[in-house]
Amino acid sequence: MAFDGNPIEPNPKSGSMDPVQETISVVVTAWRRREFLGDALASVQSPAGWPLELVVVADFSGGDVEQEVRRRNGKWILSREGRLGAMTAEGVRRATGSLLAFLDDDDLFHPLRLDQVRSVFQKDPDLGFFHNSHVVFGNGDLPDFQPTGRPFHEIRIPPNRRTQSDCELVWTEGAGYNGSSIVIRRSLLEDHLEELAEIRKAVPPYLFYRAWSAPKALVLDSRPLTAVRMHASNMTPNRLQTRRARLQRLASIATDLSADSKEILAFLPGDVWCVPLRQMSSIGEIFAFANGARTSSRRLLQTALELLRRRRIWLPRWSLVALAVLSAGSPRGARAVFNRFIVRGGGSAIESP
């Protein structure tokens, strides 16, 4: 079922009687936590008769979980990297599948997700990037997956079509969010692993824009084939948190997001829609100034305007805009607000890159 109102190319059927048999490597990153990893790995299931490779990159030894990975003929990589991009790149280097499915240690796959993904890629040899929808569930609950046979819509951007409006469309539909919902063709990343290793936090935006820069199709699938767990140690802000808590969490990763945005912008052509990246950079500038860095009032107002360029945004943008405007008019007042509500309130001052 096509997405109504948008010029979308229908999903092509493979013309070959003997299509290439795709193989999947699931790359799992586990960073500074292990309590959810067993559930995540248990959700990685494949139908009998086709190969599936499991690659876990963790910054800790896994004990029973590690033994389970090896029992499944998987690979356990003990990583000393501090950047999520570097951990992901380590996993990709050790993976052998033609398709790379990523899984965060606190998320879950639908039992049929990998079967559905492999089917989509088998039927579409030009496909390079796939992103499905997700459901959200609280820690201690079970995800409410819907039957995969229900009607769904699909957005497909063909290889020879790269317009700013299409880029904005698929980003707004979620293509740059949640790495556990992304599958990418290995060939799109093989020559860019050193670049990926420089990414600190923003791996999903990187994967999306790297795929957008490649001559392959992109597909967004509305089926919720991934479950995202909401809990106290989520790395990024989420809608279940209070506005203040989201602001505090955002302050702790703002420098990393700003640095990542610059890494991604460096390889993009000048005509690519990149408003989210400029907003990520603006966030870092606003918090940095409130934390004592120097910049002009004019620049702060520009960053505030940048945050208003999209309506659908996961950030507490009005709080950020207010902080930027306050910083432009009263730097001392902005620092007092930052110290009171973010640092003392449970957040942390921004660390140098």
Secondary structure per residue as TSV (DSSP state, phi and psi in degrees):
chain	resnum	aa	ss	phi	psi
A	1	M	-	360.0	122.0
A	2	A	B	-78.6	157.9
A	3	F	-	-78.8	115.3
A	4	D	T	-62.6	139.9
A	5	G	T	89.3	0.3
A	6	N	S	-124.9	142.2
A	7	P	-	-75.9	92.2
A	8	I	-	-117.8	135.5
A	9	E	-	-78.9	132.1
A	10	P	-	-64.2	155.0
A	11	N	-	-66.1	118.7
A	12	P	-	-75.3	153.3
A	13	K	-	-97.5	142.3
A	14	S	-	-64.8	134.6
A	15	G	-	-86.6	-6.7
A	16	S	-	-85.7	141.4
A	17	M	S	-76.6	-19.5
A	18	D	S	-131.7	75.5
A	19	P	-	-65.8	156.2
A	20	V	-	-61.4	134.2
A	21	Q	-	-84.3	109.3
A	22	E	-	-73.6	144.0
A	23	T	-	-118.7	149.1
A	24	I	E	-119.7	132.3
A	25	S	E	-110.7	127.7
A	26	V	E	-97.2	115.1
A	27	V	E	-100.6	113.4
A	28	V	E	-106.0	128.0
A	29	T	E	-109.2	129.7
A	30	A	E	-125.2	110.4
A	31	W	-	-121.1	110.6
A	32	R	S	63.8	20.0
A	33	R	-	-161.0	149.4
A	34	R	-	-133.4	-5.5
A	35	E	T	-67.3	-23.4
A	36	F	T	-104.3	-6.8
A	37	L	H	-62.1	-38.8
A	38	G	H	-59.6	-41.2
A	39	D	H	-64.7	-41.8
A	40	A	H	-61.0	-46.2
A	41	L	H	-66.6	-36.6
A	42	A	H	-64.1	-25.4
A	43	S	T	-79.8	-9.8
A	44	V	-	-84.4	101.0
A	45	Q	-	-126.6	147.9
A	46	S	-	-135.3	143.9
A	47	P	-	-63.7	152.3
A	48	A	T	-65.0	143.3
A	49	G	T	105.5	-7.9
A	50	W	S	-137.0	148.6
A	51	P	-	-75.6	146.4
A	52	L	E	-141.1	129.9
A	53	E	E	-111.5	135.2
A	54	L	E	-112.5	123.1
A	55	V	E	-125.8	117.4
A	56	V	E	-110.7	126.0
A	57	V	E	-113.2	114.8
A	58	A	E	-132.8	154.0
A	59	D	S	-98.2	25.8
A	60	F	S	-152.4	158.4
A	61	S	-	-77.2	140.9
A	62	G	-	-96.3	-7.5
A	63	G	T	59.2	-126.9
A	64	D	H	-61.7	-36.0
A	65	V	H	-66.2	-42.5
A	66	E	H	-61.6	-41.1
A	67	Q	H	-62.7	-36.8
A	68	E	H	-65.3	-39.8
A	69	V	H	-61.6	-45.0
A	70	R	H	-68.8	-33.2
A	71	R	H	-61.9	-31.9
A	72	R	T	-87.1	15.6
A	73	N	T	62.2	27.6
A	74	G	-	-90.2	178.9
A	75	K	E	-117.1	133.2
A	76	W	E	-113.5	119.6
A	77	I	E	-112.2	118.0
A	78	L	E	-84.5	113.4
A	79	S	-	-104.3	142.7
A	80	R	-	-107.6	10.2
A	81	E	-	-77.7	148.5
A	82	G	-	-102.7	-10.3
A	83	R	S	-102.1	137.4
A	84	L	H	-64.2	-35.2
A	85	G	H	-62.6	-39.2
A	86	A	H	-67.6	-39.4
A	87	M	H	-64.4	-42.0
A	88	T	H	-63.1	-42.2
A	89	A	H	-63.2	-37.5
A	90	E	H	-60.0	-43.0
A	91	G	H	-65.8	-41.3
A	92	V	H	-63.7	-39.5
A	93	R	H	-61.0	-34.7
A	94	R	H	-89.4	-12.5
A	95	A	-	-79.1	153.2
A	96	T	-	-122.6	-7.4
A	97	G	-	-69.0	154.2
A	98	S	S	-73.6	-21.4
A	99	L	E	-120.1	142.3
A	100	L	E	-117.1	115.2
A	101	A	E	-105.8	129.9
A	102	F	E	-103.2	147.1
A	103	L	E	-144.2	121.0
A	104	D	E	-74.1	152.1
A	105	D	T	-66.2	-14.9
A	106	D	T	-108.1	5.0
A	107	D	-	-104.0	172.9
A	108	L	E	-134.8	150.4
A	109	F	E	-96.1	145.5
A	110	H	-	-61.6	143.4
A	111	P	T	-54.1	-28.8
A	112	L	T	-103.2	7.7
A	113	R	H	-59.2	-50.2
A	114	L	H	-66.2	-32.9
A	115	D	H	-64.0	-44.1
A	116	Q	H	-65.2	-42.5
A	117	V	H	-62.9	-47.2
A	118	R	H	-61.5	-37.9
A	119	S	H	-63.3	-42.1
A	120	V	H	-62.7	-45.5
A	121	F	H	-69.2	-36.2
A	122	Q	H	-61.2	-37.6
A	123	K	H	-82.6	-11.9
A	124	D	-	-133.5	83.0
A	125	P	T	-61.5	-21.5
A	126	D	T	-84.4	-3.3
A	127	L	E	-75.3	133.4
A	128	G	E	-118.0	-24.3
A	129	F	E	-142.1	131.8
A	130	F	E	-130.9	136.6
A	131	H	E	-138.6	127.3
A	132	N	E	-109.9	163.8
A	133	S	E	-73.7	172.5
A	134	H	E	-140.4	162.9
A	135	V	E	-110.2	157.0
A	136	V	E	-111.0	138.6
A	137	F	E	-140.6	148.9
A	138	G	E	-81.9	153.2
A	139	N	T	-60.6	129.7
A	140	G	T	97.3	-12.7
A	141	D	S	-101.8	173.2
A	142	L	-	-107.7	142.6
A	143	P	-	-67.5	143.8
A	144	D	-	-95.1	74.9
A	145	F	-	-70.1	137.8
A	146	Q	-	-90.6	153.3
A	147	P	-	-56.6	135.9
A	148	T	T	-70.7	-13.7
A	149	G	T	-82.1	-3.6
A	150	R	S	-69.9	156.4
A	151	P	-	-57.7	143.4
A	152	F	-	-145.7	165.3
A	153	H	-	-119.2	158.4
A	154	E	E	-136.3	133.8
A	155	I	E	-107.1	125.6
A	156	R	E	-123.9	123.3
A	157	I	E	-103.5	114.3
A	158	P	-	-70.4	165.6
A	159	P	T	-61.2	-33.0
A	160	N	T	-94.5	18.3
A	161	R	-	-130.3	113.6
A	162	R	-	-138.6	83.6
A	163	T	-	-105.7	154.8
A	164	Q	H	-62.3	-37.5
A	165	S	H	-67.1	-37.6
A	166	D	H	-66.1	-40.9
A	167	C	H	-62.3	-44.5
A	168	E	H	-63.7	-40.0
A	169	L	H	-59.0	-52.9
A	170	V	H	-72.0	-32.1
A	171	W	H	-64.3	-45.6
A	172	T	H	-61.9	-31.3
A	173	E	T	-78.0	-4.9
A	174	G	T	114.8	7.3
A	175	A	T	-62.8	-25.0
A	176	G	T	-97.7	10.3
A	177	Y	S	-114.4	149.8
A	178	N	-	60.0	94.5
A	179	G	G	-61.2	-25.5
A	180	S	G	-68.7	-12.8
A	181	S	G	-98.7	6.1
A	182	I	E	-107.5	136.8
A	183	V	E	-128.9	132.5
A	184	I	E	-133.0	146.1
A	185	R	E	-70.0	132.9
A	186	R	G	-55.7	-37.7
A	187	S	G	-61.7	-21.6
A	188	L	G	-74.8	-19.6
A	189	L	T	-109.3	-19.5
A	190	E	G	-53.5	-37.2
A	191	D	G	-92.4	7.2
A	192	H	G	-130.3	23.6
A	193	L	H	-70.5	-33.9
A	194	E	H	-65.9	-36.6
A	195	E	H	-65.4	-46.3
A	196	L	H	-59.3	-37.7
A	197	A	H	-64.4	-18.4
A	198	E	T	-82.5	-12.4
A	199	I	-	-75.4	129.7
A	200	R	S	-87.1	-51.0
A	201	K	S	-130.0	-37.4
A	202	A	-	-85.1	59.6
A	203	V	H	-67.7	-45.7
A	204	P	H	-58.2	-46.4
A	205	P	H	-60.0	-37.9
A	206	Y	H	-60.9	-48.4
A	207	L	H	-60.7	-40.8
A	208	F	H	-63.4	-51.3
A	209	Y	H	-70.3	-29.7
A	210	R	H	-66.5	-41.0
A	211	A	H	-67.2	-38.1
A	212	W	H	-62.6	-29.1
A	213	S	T	-84.3	-2.4
A	214	A	S	-103.3	154.2
A	215	P	S	-81.9	57.0
A	216	K	S	-133.4	158.4
A	217	A	E	-76.5	155.6
A	218	L	E	-121.2	140.1
A	219	V	E	-128.6	133.7
A	220	L	E	-112.9	125.0
A	221	D	E	-112.9	129.3
A	222	S	E	-79.3	-4.6
A	223	R	E	-71.2	131.9
A	224	P	E	-80.1	86.1
A	225	L	E	-98.0	2.5
A	226	T	E	-132.2	146.6
A	227	A	E	-117.1	128.9
A	228	V	E	-106.0	121.2
A	229	R	E	-86.0	131.0
A	230	M	E	-101.1	125.8
A	231	H	-	-156.1	174.9
A	232	A	T	-65.4	-26.4
A	233	S	T	-102.1	19.3
A	234	N	-	-54.2	136.8
A	235	M	S	-71.4	-36.4
A	236	T	S	-108.4	157.0
A	237	P	-	-61.2	151.0
A	238	N	-	-140.2	166.3
A	239	R	T	-72.9	-11.9
A	240	L	T	-81.1	-13.7
A	241	Q	S	-86.1	157.4
A	242	T	-	-67.9	162.3
A	243	R	H	-58.7	-40.1
A	244	R	H	-65.7	-42.6
A	245	A	H	-64.9	-38.3
A	246	R	H	-64.4	-39.7
A	247	L	H	-66.0	-40.5
A	248	Q	H	-64.4	-44.9
A	249	R	H	-64.4	-39.7
A	250	L	H	-63.7	-38.9
A	251	A	H	-60.9	-32.9
A	252	S	H	-72.5	-19.7
A	253	I	H	-118.0	4.0
A	254	A	H	-61.0	-42.6
A	255	T	H	-62.1	-42.1
A	256	D	H	-64.5	-43.0
A	257	L	H	-62.9	-40.7
A	258	S	H	-64.0	-44.1
A	259	A	H	-64.2	-40.1
A	260	D	H	-64.1	-39.4
A	261	S	H	-60.7	-38.2
A	262	K	H	-68.7	-37.1
A	263	E	H	-62.2	-43.0
A	264	I	H	-71.7	-43.4
A	265	L	H	-60.6	-27.1
A	266	A	T	-64.5	-28.1
A	267	F	T	-104.3	-2.4
A	268	L	S	-84.4	141.1
A	269	P	-	-62.8	158.0
A	270	G	T	-67.2	-18.1
A	271	D	T	-97.4	11.8
A	272	V	S	-85.6	139.0
A	273	W	-	-68.3	117.3
A	274	C	-	-136.8	29.0
A	275	V	H	-55.2	-43.2
A	276	P	H	-58.4	-37.0
A	277	L	H	-67.7	-40.8
A	278	R	H	-66.7	-33.2
A	279	Q	H	-68.2	-39.4
A	280	M	H	-60.2	-41.3
A	281	S	H	-65.1	-39.6
A	282	S	H	-63.2	-38.3
A	283	I	H	-58.6	-46.3
A	284	G	H	-61.2	-40.4
A	285	E	H	-65.3	-41.8
A	286	I	H	-63.6	-48.8
A	287	F	H	-67.5	-37.3
A	288	A	H	-62.5	-42.4
A	289	F	H	-66.5	-42.8
A	290	A	H	-64.0	-21.7
A	291	N	T	-95.0	4.9
A	292	G	T	119.9	-5.1
A	293	A	-	-72.9	166.7
A	294	R	-	-108.4	137.7
A	295	T	-	-162.7	172.9
A	296	S	-	-87.9	155.7
A	297	S	H	-62.0	-37.2
A	298	R	H	-61.8	-42.2
A	299	R	H	-64.6	-39.4
A	300	L	H	-62.9	-39.7
A	301	L	H	-67.9	-33.3
A	302	Q	H	-64.8	-40.0
A	303	T	H	-66.1	-35.9
A	304	A	H	-63.3	-43.0
A	305	L	H	-64.8	-34.8
A	306	E	H	-60.8	-36.7
A	307	L	T	-72.8	-12.5
A	308	L	T	-97.0	5.4
A	309	R	S	-79.7	-12.6
A	310	R	-	-133.4	142.7
A	311	R	S	-85.2	-45.4
A	312	R	S	-84.7	102.4
A	313	I	-	-147.4	141.3
A	314	W	S	-82.2	-7.1
A	315	L	S	-85.1	154.9
A	316	P	-	-77.2	70.4
A	317	R	H	-66.0	-34.1
A	318	W	H	-68.0	-34.5
A	319	S	H	-64.9	-40.5
A	320	L	H	-67.1	-41.6
A	321	V	H	-61.8	-44.4
A	322	A	H	-61.7	-39.6
A	323	L	H	-66.3	-38.4
A	324	A	H	-66.1	-44.6
A	325	V	H	-63.8	-42.6
A	326	L	H	-62.7	-39.7
A	327	S	H	-63.2	-38.0
A	328	A	H	-67.6	-35.7
A	329	G	H	-91.6	-32.9
A	330	S	-	-147.1	85.4
A	331	P	H	-55.0	-40.6
A	332	R	H	-64.8	-41.5
A	333	G	H	-63.7	-39.8
A	334	A	H	-63.5	-40.5
A	335	R	H	-68.3	-34.5
A	336	A	H	-64.6	-42.8
A	337	V	H	-63.0	-43.8
A	338	F	I	-59.7	-47.4
A	339	N	I	-66.7	-37.8
A	340	R	I	-75.8	-47.8
A	341	F	I	-95.3	-18.7
A	342	I	I	-111.4	-55.3
A	343	V	I	-71.1	-56.8
A	344	R	T	-72.9	-23.3
A	345	G	T	-79.5	-1.8
A	346	G	T	125.1	-7.2
A	347	G	-	-87.1	-160.1
A	348	S	-	-145.1	148.9
A	349	A	-	-63.8	151.9
A	350	I	-	-71.1	132.6
A	351	E	-	-88.6	153.6
A	352	S	-	-70.1	147.1
A	353	P	-	-67.6	360.0
